[in-house]
Amino acid sequence: MDSRETLDQELEQILKWEKEQKDLFIWDKIGRLPFAMLDKVMPKAIKQKIGDALNEVGQYVQNGGKFLVQKKKVAKLLQEEAERSGHSMKDHTYRLEEDAEAEGTAQIHSVEHLPLEVLDRVADIITESRTKFAAAQGAATGIGGIVTIAADIPMVMGLSLKVLQEMALCYGYDPDDPQERIFIVKCLQFSSADIVGKKAIIDELAEYDNPDKQVQVVSQMQGWREVFNSYSESFGWKKLFQLIPIAGMVFGSVSNKNTISDVAEAGKMLYKKRLILQRLK
């Protein structure tokens, strides 16, 4: 188990990272332009695909959906990394349900006895794998401009949700839990929010495990369409650069890689902070 000193140091690094989020990339600054301007220049096909993707997010918040990852794969990574570091997960790995109704499902594992460094390494392994896949996918769908970009948008959104679910699993949280689905969407929102939005989300999630605060967060998510206006703007502008056939390969690869990298980083930091605060208590 990590010492209190180690936990305090890790928490300090996360708080430092939160302050650094005030420095937005140029694409993010462009994405803060008025939505009306975006609406005029954005092709209808792209706007429709972004809308469909955000509808999927809404369905995910309400009842889960098709984005759920295989927990056993993350459990295996945790077990391998734990053993490599001299720690045992013998009694803390996933166990499959035996009854027929729950066939193929798995119970969430415990990371209670694993140090943060092990969890961080697994999170980094997943991030590297997913960003490479996103870059290749963006290049492939950037070849044909608007014809192939329509397939790219839901794929990026799905991959974003999946990598956040994997970040949850890395730090011992169950993405099947409705409460965790809201936290995951908040992480997704954070990755593309402006300075004011990031600060608001950090404040909202500061006491996420407090039952009294949870009701407020759930209430705010009822209007998730409005909440995701900023996501729609920044995401839309990034896709605009991908409309140029052939040249869109480069834009698509860089855009998708950066998107998934930002999402994974947000998930890692916010879930890690949550776990640290729980361990400090």
C-alpha positions in Angstrom: 0.0 0.0 0.0 1.2 3.5 -0.8 2.4 5.6 2.2 0.6 8.8 3.1 3.6 10.8 1.9 3.5 9.1 -1.5 -0.2 9.8 -1.8 0.3 13.5 -0.9 3.0 13.8 -3.5 0.9 12.2 -6.2 -2.1 14.4 -5.3 0.1 17.5 -5.5 1.2 16.5 -9.1 -2.5 16.1 -10.1 -3.4 19.5 -8.7 -0.5 20.9 -10.6 -1.8 19.2 -13.8 -5.2 20.7 -13.2 -3.8 24.2 -13.1 -1.9 23.6 -16.3 -5.2 22.8 -18.1 -5.7 26.6 -18.4 -3.2 26.5 -21.3 -5.4 25.6 -24.3 -4.0 24.4 -27.6 -4.7 26.6 -30.7 -7.4 24.2 -32.0 -9.1 24.4 -28.7 -9.1 28.2 -28.9 -10.5 28.0 -32.4 -13.2 25.7 -31.0 -14.4 28.5 -28.7 -15.6 30.6 -31.7 -19.3 31.2 -31.6 -21.4 28.2 -32.4 -23.4 30.2 -35.0 -20.3 30.6 -37.1 -19.5 26.9 -36.9 -23.1 26.2 -37.9 -22.7 28.2 -41.1 -19.6 26.5 -42.4 -20.0 23.0 -41.1 -21.3 20.5 -43.8 -24.6 19.0 -42.9 -23.3 15.5 -43.0 -20.7 16.2 -40.3 -23.2 18.0 -38.1 -25.5 15.1 -38.4 -22.8 12.6 -37.4 -21.7 14.7 -34.4 -25.3 14.9 -33.3 -25.7 11.1 -33.7 -22.5 10.6 -31.7 -23.7 12.8 -28.9 -27.0 10.9 -28.9 -25.0 7.8 -28.3 -23.4 9.5 -25.3 -26.9 10.3 -24.0 -28.0 6.7 -24.3 -24.8 5.6 -22.6 -25.6 7.9 -19.6 -29.1 6.5 -19.3 -28.6 2.8 -19.9 -25.0 1.9 -20.7 -24.7 0.8 -24.3 -22.4 -0.9 -26.7 -19.2 0.8 -25.5 -18.6 -1.5 -22.6 -15.1 -3.0 -22.6 -14.0 -6.5 -21.6 -13.0 -6.3 -18.0 -10.9 -9.5 -18.1 -8.5 -7.8 -20.5 -7.8 -4.9 -18.2 -7.6 -7.4 -15.2 -5.0 -9.4 -17.1 -2.9 -6.3 -17.7 -3.1 -5.4 -14.0 -2.2 -8.9 -13.0 0.8 -9.0 -15.3 2.1 -5.6 -14.2 1.5 -6.4 -10.6 3.5 -9.7 -10.8 6.2 -7.9 -12.7 6.5 -5.4 -9.8 6.5 -8.1 -7.2 2.9 -7.7 -6.1 0.1 -10.4 -6.0 -3.4 -10.1 -7.3 -4.3 -13.7 -6.6 -7.3 -12.9 -4.5 -8.3 -9.7 -6.3 -8.7 -10.6 -10.0 -12.0 -10.9 -11.8 -14.1 -14.0 -11.3 -16.7 -15.0 -13.8 -20.3 -15.5 -12.7 -21.3 -19.2 -12.8 -25.0 -18.9 -13.3 -26.4 -19.0 -16.8 -28.1 -15.6 -16.6 -24.8 -13.9 -15.9 -22.7 -15.9 -18.3 -19.8 -14.0 -19.8 -20.0 -11.1 -17.2 -17.4 -10.4 -14.6 -17.2 -8.9 -11.2 -15.1 -5.8 -10.7 -11.7 -6.5 -9.2 -10.1 -4.8 -6.2 -7.0 -2.7 -6.5 -6.9 -2.0 -2.8 -3.5 -3.7 -2.3 -1.8 -2.4 -5.4 0.4 0.7 -5.4 -0.4 3.6 -7.6 2.7 3.1 -9.8 1.3 -0.3 -11.0 -2.1 1.3 -11.8 -0.4 4.2 -13.6 1.7 1.9 -15.8 -1.3 -0.1 -16.9 -3.1 3.2 -17.6 -0.1 4.3 -19.7 0.0 1.0 -21.6 -3.7 1.4 -22.5 -3.2 5.0 -23.5 -0.3 4.2 -25.8 -2.3 1.4 -27.5 -5.4 3.5 -28.0 -3.7 6.6 -29.3 -1.8 4.5 -31.9 -5.0 2.9 -33.0 -6.8 6.3 -33.1 -3.9 7.8 -35.2 -4.1 4.9 -37.7 -7.9 5.2 -37.8 -7.8 8.9 -38.4 -5.3 8.5 -41.3 -7.5 5.8 -42.9 -10.7 7.8 -42.7 -9.0 11.0 -43.8 -8.1 9.7 -47.2 -11.5 10.3 -48.8 -12.4 13.7 -47.2 -16.1 14.1 -46.3 -17.0 10.7 -47.8 -15.0 8.8 -45.1 -15.0 11.3 -42.3 -18.7 10.4 -41.7 -17.5 7.0 -40.4 -14.7 8.5 -38.4 -16.8 10.6 -36.0 -18.8 7.8 -34.2 -15.7 5.7 -34.1 -13.7 8.4 -32.3 -16.6 9.0 -29.9 -16.9 5.3 -29.2 -13.1 4.9 -28.7 -13.2 7.9 -26.3 -15.8 6.3 -24.1 -14.0 2.9 -24.2 -10.7 4.4 -23.1 -12.4 6.2 -20.2 -14.0 2.9 -19.2 -10.6 1.3 -19.2 -9.2 4.1 -17.1 -12.0 3.5 -14.6 -11.1 -0.2 -14.5 -7.4 0.6 -14.0 -8.2 2.5 -10.8 -10.8 0.0 -9.5 -14.1 1.5 -10.5 -16.8 -0.3 -12.3 -18.0 1.4 -15.6 -21.2 -0.7 -15.5 -22.3 1.3 -12.5 -24.7 4.1 -13.6 -22.9 6.5 -11.3 -19.6 5.7 -12.9 -21.1 6.3 -16.4 -21.9 9.9 -15.3 -18.3 10.3 -14.0 -17.0 9.0 -17.4 -19.0 11.4 -19.3 -17.8 14.2 -17.1 -14.2 13.2 -17.9 -15.1 13.3 -21.6 -16.6 16.7 -21.1 -13.5 17.9 -19.2 -11.2 16.9 -22.0 -12.7 19.5 -24.4 -14.0 22.1 -22.0 -12.7 25.7 -21.8 -11.0 27.1 -18.8 -14.2 28.0 -17.0 -15.7 24.6 -17.9 -12.7 22.7 -16.6 -12.8 24.5 -13.3 -16.5 23.9 -12.9 -16.1 20.2 -13.6 -13.1 19.9 -11.2 -15.3 21.5 -8.5 -18.2 19.2 -9.3 -16.1 16.0 -9.0 -14.2 17.1 -5.9 -16.7 15.3 -3.7 -18.2 12.9 -6.2 -18.3 10.1 -3.7 -20.3 12.2 -1.3 -23.9 10.9 -1.5 -25.3 14.5 -1.0 -23.2 15.8 -3.9 -24.0 13.0 -6.3 -27.6 14.1 -6.6 -26.4 17.5 -7.9 -24.2 16.0 -10.5 -26.9 13.6 -11.7 -29.3 16.6 -12.0 -26.8 18.6 -14.0 -26.4 15.7 -16.5 -30.1 15.8 -17.3 -29.2 18.7 -19.7 -26.3 16.9 -21.2 -27.0 18.2 -24.7 -26.4 21.8 -23.6 -23.4 20.7 -21.5 -21.8 19.2 -24.7 -22.1 22.3 -26.9 -18.4 23.0 -26.2 -17.5 19.5 -27.1 -19.5 19.7 -30.3 -17.7 23.0 -31.3 -14.1 21.9 -30.7 -14.7 18.4 -32.2 -16.4 19.9 -35.3 -13.5 22.3 -36.0 -11.0 19.5 -35.7 -13.0 17.5 -38.3 -13.1 20.4 -40.7 -9.4 20.1 -41.2 -9.9 16.5 -42.2 -12.2 17.3 -45.1 -9.4 17.7 -47.6 -8.9 14.4 -49.5 -5.5 12.8 -49.1 -4.2 15.7 -47.0 -6.9 14.8 -44.5 -4.8 11.7 -43.7 -2.4 13.9 -41.8 -5.0 16.0 -40.1 -7.1 13.0 -39.3 -4.2 11.1 -37.7 -3.0 14.0 -35.6 -6.5 15.0 -34.6 -7.7 11.6 -33.5 -4.4 10.9 -31.7 -4.6 14.1 -29.8 -8.3 13.6 -29.0 -7.8 10.2 -27.5 -4.6 11.2 -25.8 -6.4 14.2 -24.1 -9.4 12.0 -23.1 -7.2 9.2 -21.7 -5.1 11.8 -19.7 -8.2 13.4 -18.3 -9.6 10.0 -17.3 -6.4 8.9 -15.7 -5.9 12.0 -13.7 -9.4 12.4 -12.5 -9.9 8.8 -11.5 -6.4 8.7 -9.9 -7.3 11.8 -7.9 -10.5 10.2 -6.7 -8.7 7.0 -5.6 -6.0 9.0 -3.8 -8.6 11.0 -1.9 -10.3 7.7 -0.9 -7.1 6.2 0.3 -6.1 9.3 2.3 -9.4 9.0 4.2 
